Amino acid sequence: MMHSGSNAVFWTVTVVVAWVLVSAVAAGIAIRLLRPRRRQPPPTLPSPLDILERRFAAGEITREDFDEARARLREHELDL
């Protein structure tokens, strides 16, 4: 008789633990689905001066070309 009583306690505890686990998993899934997603800010484009400086640093343009293009960019900024 003592054996069947401990067997009932075992199954009661097992069922309660199983329900707690199932509830925790369901709550985790619900929270993940309902939480608003963070939006990534749009990538910023490099400025024309950044591009010009990168090309000069890479050796794609000469110092004279760089100075001339930078002067044109500055003139354009003044027009705005």
Secondary structure, DSSP 8 states (H G I E B T S, - for coil): -HHHHHHHHHHHHHHHHHHHHHHHHHHHHHHHHHS------------HHHHHHHHHHTTSS-HHHHHHHHHHHHHHHHH-
